[in-house]
């Protein structure tokens, strides 16, 4: 029984964290492979944008050549791991516009899940139990069902109720569905932020943002910024970052209103299936919009600024120990350790 309860505790924690990872789909979605130094040298890393995501008691950072993972262990030490970043978006046809957005998401979710499952093992290592493939499959399956139910089926059902009650047109129903999807998403993020485990992840999300902001701000001032970044300095940075994937989710909701309006009407099952089938297109178009906005200077920032406020829900102020973990992850990703 103790062994089974330990496994269930790990799976339960993964199930809670996987849907949250969509809200924490952080900056690395918008780090372009084409912008990277092909040699990936540490001396050149100041030219390269980086990104990452929070995991259980840790942070995952994407560098020019490596993914760097750092997790705080129960004994207080920091576990470090790294693996090569071999993205399909460097090759045709996966690097084509729109296609690259969906491919990047798939890769991010795959790598992110690898990091989440590894961090669960490290953060709960005192149980001396390992997650099996069956456990991981169960966690992913439940998370997928929860995402489809919450962010596709539930908004459609609410829009259907509103349409029947107010006798709305088809176009208005699609707009209402998008609004309901946004309300459900924001409500979901706000609610899971009340959970102790998720609040801790949000603190690491804030630590990741602060660390990347400090790194990017120090580049023009000091090319050898890797020697000067300290947790105390990083703590003064903002926990809001313009490339955070939280903003992407809201853009995707707006894009979905336009795309889902094109496919016409049908029964509930048809509408759910068509929306799932069109998700790659929604993701790809949203990716290109965010990518363009991030390269458009002040105008891009002005357009995206209303969506940045949502990051106050998906981040919390981290402590110095959590910032230390984020800094360690970045150093591993940039091949400084």
The 8 nearest C-alpha neighbors of each residue, nearest first, counted from 0:
[[1, 3, 2, 4, 5, 6, 7, 8],
 [2, 0, 4, 3, 5, 6, 126, 7],
 [1, 3, 5, 0, 4, 6, 128, 126],
 [2, 4, 0, 6, 5, 1, 7, 8],
 [3, 5, 7, 1, 6, 2, 8, 0],
 [6, 4, 8, 2, 3, 7, 1, 126],
 [7, 5, 3, 9, 8, 4, 10, 2],
 [8, 6, 4, 10, 9, 5, 11, 3],
 [7, 9, 5, 11, 6, 10, 4, 12],
 [10, 8, 12, 6, 11, 7, 13, 5],
 [9, 11, 13, 7, 12, 8, 14, 138],
 [12, 10, 14, 8, 9, 13, 7, 15],
 [11, 13, 9, 15, 10, 14, 8, 16],
 [12, 14, 16, 10, 15, 11, 17, 9],
 [15, 13, 11, 138, 12, 16, 17, 142],
 [16, 14, 12, 13, 17, 11, 18, 19],
 [15, 17, 13, 19, 14, 18, 20, 12],
 [16, 18, 20, 19, 14, 15, 13, 142],
 [19, 17, 20, 21, 16, 142, 15, 146],
 [20, 18, 16, 22, 17, 21, 23, 15],
 [19, 21, 23, 17, 22, 18, 24, 16],
 [22, 20, 24, 19, 23, 18, 17, 245],
 [21, 23, 245, 19, 20, 24, 244, 313],
 [22, 24, 20, 25, 21, 52, 245, 19],
 [25, 23, 244, 21, 22, 20, 52, 245],
 [24, 26, 244, 243, 52, 23, 51, 27],
 [25, 27, 50, 243, 242, 28, 51, 29],
 [26, 28, 50, 30, 51, 29, 25, 61],
 [29, 27, 26, 30, 103, 25, 104, 107],
 [28, 30, 27, 26, 31, 290, 242, 286],
 [31, 29, 27, 28, 48, 49, 32, 50],
 [32, 30, 33, 34, 29, 35, 28, 48],
 [31, 33, 34, 35, 89, 30, 88, 86],
 [34, 32, 31, 35, 89, 36, 37, 88],
 [35, 33, 31, 32, 36, 47, 30, 48],
 [36, 34, 33, 32, 47, 37, 63, 31],
 [35, 37, 39, 38, 34, 63, 43, 47],
 [38, 36, 39, 35, 63, 40, 64, 33],
 [37, 39, 36, 40, 64, 35, 63, 43],
 [38, 40, 36, 63, 37, 64, 41, 43],
 [41, 39, 43, 42, 38, 44, 36, 63],
 [40, 42, 44, 43, 333, 334, 39, 335],
 [41, 43, 40, 44, 45, 39, 223, 222],
 [44, 42, 41, 40, 45, 46, 39, 36],
 [45, 43, 41, 46, 47, 42, 40, 333],
 [44, 46, 43, 47, 218, 222, 42, 48],
 [47, 45, 44, 43, 48, 218, 36, 35],
 [46, 48, 44, 45, 35, 49, 63, 34],
 [49, 47, 30, 46, 50, 215, 45, 62],
 [50, 48, 62, 61, 47, 30, 27, 51],
 [51, 49, 27, 26, 61, 60, 25, 30],
 [50, 52, 60, 27, 59, 61, 25, 26],
 [51, 53, 25, 59, 58, 23, 24, 204],
 [52, 54, 58, 204, 203, 200, 57, 59],
 [53, 55, 57, 115, 58, 56, 200, 118],
 [54, 56, 57, 118, 119, 200, 115, 122],
 [57, 55, 70, 71, 54, 122, 200, 118],
 [58, 56, 70, 54, 55, 69, 71, 53],
 [57, 59, 53, 54, 325, 69, 52, 68],
 [58, 60, 68, 51, 52, 67, 53, 328],
 [61, 59, 51, 67, 329, 50, 66, 328],
 [62, 60, 66, 50, 51, 49, 332, 65],
 [61, 63, 332, 65, 333, 49, 64, 66],
 [64, 62, 39, 35, 65, 47, 36, 61],
 [65, 63, 84, 62, 39, 83, 66, 332],
 [66, 64, 83, 84, 332, 62, 82, 63],
 [65, 67, 61, 332, 81, 82, 60, 62],
 [66, 68, 332, 81, 331, 328, 60, 59],
 [67, 69, 59, 80, 328, 79, 58, 81],
 [68, 70, 79, 328, 57, 78, 58, 324],
 [71, 69, 57, 78, 77, 56, 72, 118],
 [70, 72, 77, 56, 76, 57, 75, 78],
 [71, 73, 122, 75, 74, 76, 77, 121],
 [74, 72, 75, 122, 71, 123, 125, 76],
 [75, 73, 72, 76, 71, 77, 125, 122],
 [76, 74, 72, 73, 71, 77, 320, 78],
 [75, 77, 72, 74, 71, 78, 73, 70],
 [78, 76, 71, 70, 72, 69, 79, 75],
 [77, 79, 70, 69, 71, 72, 76, 80],
 [80, 78, 69, 68, 77, 70, 81, 328],
 [79, 81, 68, 67, 69, 78, 82, 331],
 [82, 80, 67, 66, 68, 65, 331, 83],
 [81, 83, 66, 65, 84, 67, 80, 64],
 [82, 84, 65, 64, 85, 66, 81, 67],
 [83, 85, 65, 64, 86, 66, 82, 63],
 [86, 84, 83, 87, 64, 65, 89, 88],
 [85, 87, 88, 84, 89, 106, 32, 103],
 [86, 88, 89, 90, 93, 85, 102, 94],
 [89, 87, 94, 93, 86, 90, 99, 32],
 [88, 90, 87, 94, 32, 86, 33, 91],
 [91, 89, 88, 94, 87, 93, 92, 86],
 [92, 90, 93, 94, 95, 89, 88, 87],
 [91, 93, 94, 95, 90, 98, 88, 99],
 [92, 94, 91, 88, 99, 95, 90, 98],
 [95, 93, 88, 99, 91, 92, 90, 89],
 [94, 96, 98, 93, 92, 99, 97, 91],
 [97, 95, 98, 99, 94, 287, 100, 283],
 [96, 98, 283, 100, 99, 284, 95, 287],
 [97, 99, 96, 100, 95, 101, 93, 283],
 [100, 98, 94, 102, 93, 97, 101, 95],
 [101, 99, 283, 103, 286, 97, 98, 102],
 [100, 102, 104, 283, 103, 279, 99, 98],
 [103, 101, 99, 105, 104, 100, 106, 98],
 [102, 104, 106, 100, 101, 105, 99, 107],
 [103, 105, 107, 101, 102, 106, 108, 100],
 [106, 104, 102, 108, 107, 103, 109, 101],
 [105, 107, 109, 103, 104, 108, 110, 102],
 [108, 106, 104, 110, 109, 105, 111, 103],
 [107, 109, 111, 105, 106, 110, 112, 104],
 [110, 108, 106, 112, 107, 111, 105, 113],
 [111, 109, 113, 107, 112, 108, 106, 114],
 [110, 112, 108, 114, 113, 109, 107, 115],
 [111, 113, 115, 109, 114, 110, 108, 116],
 [114, 112, 110, 116, 111, 115, 117, 109],
 [113, 115, 117, 111, 112, 116, 118, 110],
 [116, 114, 112, 118, 54, 117, 113, 111],
 [115, 117, 119, 113, 118, 114, 112, 120],
 [118, 116, 114, 120, 119, 115, 113, 121],
 [117, 119, 121, 115, 120, 55, 116, 122],
 [120, 118, 116, 122, 117, 121, 123, 55],
 [119, 121, 117, 118, 123, 124, 122, 116],
 [120, 122, 124, 118, 123, 119, 72, 117],
 [121, 123, 119, 72, 124, 120, 118, 73],
 [124, 122, 120, 121, 125, 119, 126, 73],
 [123, 125, 121, 126, 127, 120, 122, 128],
 [124, 126, 127, 123, 73, 122, 128, 121],
 [127, 125, 124, 128, 123, 5, 2, 129],
 [128, 126, 125, 124, 129, 123, 120, 5],
 [127, 129, 126, 6, 130, 5, 124, 2],
 [130, 128, 131, 120, 127, 6, 124, 126],
 [129, 131, 134, 135, 6, 132, 128, 9],
 [130, 132, 134, 133, 129, 135, 136, 6],
 [133, 131, 135, 134, 136, 130, 137, 129],
 [132, 134, 136, 131, 135, 137, 130, 138],
 [135, 133, 131, 137, 132, 136, 130, 138],
 [134, 136, 132, 138, 137, 133, 139, 131],
 [137, 135, 133, 139, 138, 134, 132, 140],
 [138, 136, 140, 134, 135, 139, 133, 141],
 [137, 139, 135, 14, 141, 136, 140, 10],
 [138, 140, 142, 136, 137, 141, 143, 135],
 [141, 139, 137, 143, 142, 138, 136, 144],
 [140, 142, 144, 138, 143, 139, 145, 137],
 [141, 143, 145, 139, 140, 144, 18, 14],
 [144, 142, 146, 140, 145, 141, 139, 147],
 [143, 145, 141, 147, 142, 146, 148, 140],
 [144, 146, 142, 148, 143, 147, 149, 141],
 [145, 147, 143, 149, 148, 144, 150, 142],
 [148, 146, 151, 144, 145, 150, 149, 143],
 [147, 149, 152, 145, 146, 151, 153, 150],
 [150, 148, 146, 153, 147, 145, 151, 152],
 [149, 151, 147, 146, 180, 148, 153, 152],
 [152, 150, 147, 148, 153, 154, 149, 155],
 [151, 153, 148, 155, 154, 156, 149, 150],
 [152, 154, 156, 149, 155, 151, 148, 157],
 [155, 153, 157, 180, 179, 156, 176, 152],
 [156, 154, 158, 152, 153, 157, 176, 159],
 [155, 157, 159, 153, 158, 154, 152, 160],
 [156, 158, 154, 160, 159, 155, 153, 161],
 [159, 157, 176, 161, 155, 160, 156, 175],
 [160, 158, 156, 162, 157, 161, 155, 163],
 [159, 161, 157, 163, 158, 162, 164, 156],
 [162, 160, 158, 164, 159, 163, 165, 157],
 [163, 161, 167, 159, 166, 165, 160, 164],
 [162, 164, 166, 160, 161, 165, 159, 167],
 [163, 165, 161, 162, 166, 160, 167, 159],
 [164, 166, 162, 167, 163, 161, 160, 168],
 [167, 165, 163, 162, 164, 168, 161, 172],
 [168, 166, 162, 165, 171, 172, 169, 163],
 [167, 169, 171, 170, 172, 166, 162, 173],
 [168, 170, 172, 171, 173, 167, 264, 260],
 [171, 169, 173, 172, 168, 174, 260, 167],
 [170, 172, 174, 168, 173, 169, 167, 175],
 [171, 173, 175, 169, 170, 174, 162, 158],
 [174, 172, 176, 170, 171, 175, 256, 260],
 [173, 175, 171, 177, 176, 172, 256, 178],
 [176, 174, 172, 178, 177, 173, 158, 171],
 [175, 177, 158, 173, 179, 174, 178, 154],
 [178, 176, 180, 174, 175, 179, 256, 252],
 [177, 179, 175, 181, 180, 176, 182, 174],
 [178, 180, 182, 176, 154, 181, 177, 183],
 [181, 179, 177, 154, 183, 178, 182, 150],
 [180, 182, 184, 178, 179, 183, 185, 177],
 [181, 183, 179, 185, 180, 184, 186, 178],
 [182, 184, 186, 180, 181, 185, 187, 179],
 [185, 183, 187, 181, 186, 182, 180, 188],
 [184, 186, 188, 182, 187, 183, 189, 181],
 [187, 185, 189, 183, 184, 188, 182, 190],
 [186, 188, 184, 190, 185, 189, 183, 191],
 [189, 187, 185, 191, 186, 190, 192, 184],
 [188, 190, 186, 192, 187, 191, 185, 312],
 [191, 189, 187, 192, 193, 188, 186, 194],
 [192, 190, 193, 194, 188, 189, 187, 197],
 [191, 193, 189, 190, 198, 194, 197, 188],
 [192, 194, 191, 190, 195, 198, 189, 197],
 [195, 193, 191, 197, 192, 196, 198, 190],
 [194, 196, 198, 197, 199, 193, 192, 191],
 [197, 195, 199, 198, 194, 200, 12, 55],
 [196, 198, 200, 199, 194, 195, 192, 201],
 [199, 197, 201, 195, 192, 200, 196, 194],
 [198, 200, 202, 197, 196, 201, 195, 203],
 [199, 201, 197, 203, 202, 198, 55, 53],
 [200, 202, 314, 204, 198, 203, 315, 199],
 [203, 201, 315, 317, 205, 199, 204, 200],
 [202, 204, 206, 200, 205, 201, 53, 321],
 [205, 203, 201, 53, 207, 202, 206, 314],
 [204, 206, 314, 238, 202, 208, 203, 207],
 [207, 205, 203, 322, 209, 204, 208, 317],
 [206, 208, 204, 210, 325, 205, 209, 203],
 [209, 207, 205, 238, 211, 210, 206, 240],
 [208, 210, 238, 212, 206, 236, 207, 211],
 [211, 209, 213, 207, 212, 208, 233, 206],
 [210, 212, 214, 208, 213, 209, 215, 207],
 [213, 211, 209, 215, 214, 210, 216, 208],
 [214, 212, 210, 216, 211, 215, 233, 217],
 [213, 215, 211, 217, 212, 216, 210, 218],
 [216, 214, 212, 218, 217, 213, 211, 48],
 [217, 215, 213, 214, 218, 212, 219, 220],
 [216, 218, 220, 214, 215, 219, 221, 224],
 [217, 219, 215, 220, 222, 221, 216, 45],
 [220, 218, 217, 221, 222, 216, 215, 45],
 [221, 219, 217, 218, 222, 216, 224, 223],
 [220, 222, 224, 223, 218, 217, 219, 227],
 [223, 221, 224, 218, 220, 219, 45, 217],
 [224, 222, 221, 225, 226, 227, 218, 45],
 [223, 225, 221, 227, 226, 222, 217, 228],
 [224, 226, 223, 227, 228, 214, 330, 222],
 [225, 227, 224, 223, 228, 229, 221, 222],
 [228, 226, 224, 225, 229, 223, 221, 232],
 [227, 229, 225, 226, 224, 232, 230, 233],
 [228, 230, 232, 231, 233, 227, 323, 326],
 [231, 229, 233, 232, 322, 323, 319, 234],
 [230, 232, 234, 229, 233, 319, 235, 228],
 [233, 231, 229, 234, 230, 235, 228, 236],
 [232, 234, 230, 235, 236, 231, 213, 210],
 [235, 233, 231, 232, 236, 230, 209, 319],
 [236, 234, 233, 232, 237, 231, 209, 213],
 [237, 235, 209, 233, 234, 213, 238, 212],
 [238, 236, 239, 209, 235, 212, 208, 240],
 [237, 239, 205, 209, 208, 236, 240, 314],
 [240, 238, 237, 310, 208, 241, 307, 311],
 [239, 241, 243, 242, 208, 238, 212, 307],
 [242, 240, 243, 307, 239, 300, 293, 303],
 [243, 241, 26, 240, 244, 29, 293, 25],
 [244, 242, 25, 26, 245, 240, 241, 246],
 [243, 245, 25, 24, 247, 246, 26, 23],
 [246, 244, 22, 247, 248, 243, 23, 310],
 [247, 245, 244, 306, 248, 249, 243, 307],
 [246, 248, 244, 250, 245, 249, 251, 289],
 [247, 249, 251, 245, 246, 250, 252, 244],
 [250, 248, 252, 251, 246, 247, 253, 181],
 [249, 251, 247, 253, 252, 248, 285, 254],
 [252, 250, 254, 248, 285, 249, 253, 255],
 [251, 253, 249, 255, 250, 254, 177, 248],
 [254, 252, 250, 255, 251, 256, 249, 177],
 [255, 253, 251, 256, 257, 252, 250, 281],
 [254, 256, 258, 252, 253, 257, 259, 281],
 [255, 257, 254, 177, 253, 259, 258, 174],
 [258, 256, 260, 255, 254, 259, 261, 253],
 [259, 257, 255, 260, 261, 256, 254, 281],
 [258, 260, 261, 256, 255, 257, 262, 274],
 [259, 261, 257, 258, 262, 173, 256, 263],
 [262, 260, 259, 258, 263, 257, 264, 256],
 [263, 261, 260, 259, 264, 258, 273, 270],
 [262, 264, 261, 260, 265, 259, 169, 270],
 [263, 265, 262, 266, 270, 169, 269, 260],
 [266, 264, 269, 270, 267, 263, 268, 262],
 [265, 267, 269, 268, 270, 264, 271, 272],
 [268, 266, 270, 269, 271, 265, 155, 156],
 [269, 267, 271, 270, 266, 272, 265, 273],
 [270, 268, 272, 266, 267, 271, 265, 273],
 [269, 271, 273, 267, 272, 268, 274, 265],
 [270, 272, 268, 274, 269, 273, 267, 275],
 [273, 271, 269, 275, 274, 270, 268, 276],
 [274, 272, 276, 270, 275, 271, 269, 277],
 [275, 273, 277, 271, 276, 272, 270, 278],
 [274, 276, 272, 278, 273, 277, 271, 151],
 [277, 275, 273, 274, 278, 272, 279, 280],
 [278, 276, 274, 280, 275, 279, 273, 281],
 [277, 279, 281, 275, 280, 276, 282, 274],
 [280, 278, 282, 101, 277, 281, 283, 276],
 [281, 279, 283, 277, 278, 282, 284, 97],
 [282, 280, 278, 284, 279, 283, 255, 285],
 [281, 283, 279, 285, 280, 284, 101, 278],
 [282, 284, 97, 100, 280, 286, 101, 285],
 [283, 285, 287, 286, 281, 97, 282, 280],
 [286, 284, 288, 282, 251, 287, 283, 250],
 [285, 287, 283, 100, 289, 284, 288, 290],
 [288, 286, 290, 284, 285, 289, 291, 97],
 [287, 289, 285, 291, 290, 286, 292, 284],
 [290, 288, 292, 286, 291, 287, 293, 285],
 [289, 291, 287, 293, 288, 292, 286, 29],
 [290, 292, 288, 294, 289, 293, 287, 295],
 [291, 293, 299, 289, 295, 294, 290, 288],
 [292, 294, 290, 291, 295, 299, 289, 296],
 [295, 293, 291, 292, 296, 290, 299, 289],
 [296, 294, 299, 292, 293, 298, 291, 297],
 [297, 295, 299, 298, 294, 300, 293, 292],
 [296, 298, 300, 299, 301, 295, 302, 292],
 [299, 297, 301, 300, 296, 295, 302, 292],
 [298, 300, 292, 295, 302, 301, 297, 296],
 [299, 301, 297, 303, 298, 302, 304, 296],
 [300, 302, 298, 304, 299, 303, 297, 305],
 [303, 301, 299, 300, 304, 298, 305, 292],
 [302, 304, 300, 301, 306, 305, 299, 307],
 [303, 305, 307, 301, 306, 300, 302, 308],
 [306, 304, 307, 303, 308, 302, 301, 309],
 [305, 307, 304, 246, 308, 303, 309, 249],
 [308, 306, 304, 309, 305, 310, 246, 303],
 [307, 309, 310, 306, 311, 305, 304, 312],
 [310, 308, 311, 307, 312, 306, 313, 245],
 [311, 309, 313, 312, 308, 307, 314, 239],
 [310, 312, 309, 314, 313, 308, 315, 239],
 [313, 311, 310, 309, 314, 189, 188, 192],
 [314, 312, 310, 201, 311, 188, 309, 315],
 [315, 313, 201, 205, 204, 311, 312, 202],
 [314, 316, 202, 201, 205, 317, 313, 311],
 [315, 317, 202, 205, 318, 314, 238, 206],
 [318, 316, 202, 206, 321, 205, 315, 203],
 [317, 319, 321, 320, 322, 316, 234, 202],
 [318, 320, 322, 321, 230, 323, 317, 231],
 [321, 319, 323, 322, 318, 324, 317, 230],
 [322, 320, 324, 323, 319, 318, 317, 203],
 [321, 323, 206, 319, 325, 324, 320, 230],
 [322, 324, 320, 326, 321, 325, 230, 319],
 [323, 325, 327, 321, 322, 326, 69, 328],
 [326, 324, 322, 328, 207, 327, 58, 323],
 [327, 325, 323, 329, 328, 324, 322, 330],
 [326, 328, 324, 330, 325, 329, 323, 331],
 [329, 327, 69, 67, 325, 331, 68, 326],
 [330, 328, 332, 326, 331, 327, 60, 333],
 [331, 329, 335, 327, 333, 332, 328, 336],
 [330, 332, 67, 334, 328, 336, 329, 333],
 [333, 331, 67, 62, 329, 65, 66, 334],
 [334, 332, 330, 62, 331, 335, 41, 329],
 [335, 333, 331, 332, 336, 41, 330, 65],
 [334, 336, 330, 333, 331, 41, 332, 225],
 [335, 331, 334, 330, 333, 327, 332, 328]]
